[in-house]
Amino acid sequence: MPLIHERQIDDADGFYEELVNAQRDLPDEAAQRVLAKLVLLLANHIGDRAVLSEAIAIAAGRGV
């Protein structure tokens, strides 16, 4: 399964707002933990190592 680059999220703005609100008023370390937990939950849901590796490379600025 290739990594999907087109937007797939209905109400992307609402999702972004929910993500920001989940971290609002948290100390930096706690906010980083929220993001790390979210990444691990979604990575487990995706489950495809090649897709996850491609996503990591892109996020780190080393991919397409």
Secondary structure as GFF3:
##gff-version 3
##sequence-region A 1 64
A	DSSP	alpha_helix	12	23	.	.	.	ID=ss1
A	DSSP	alpha_helix	28	46	.	.	.	ID=ss2
A	DSSP	alpha_helix	49	59	.	.	.	ID=ss3
###
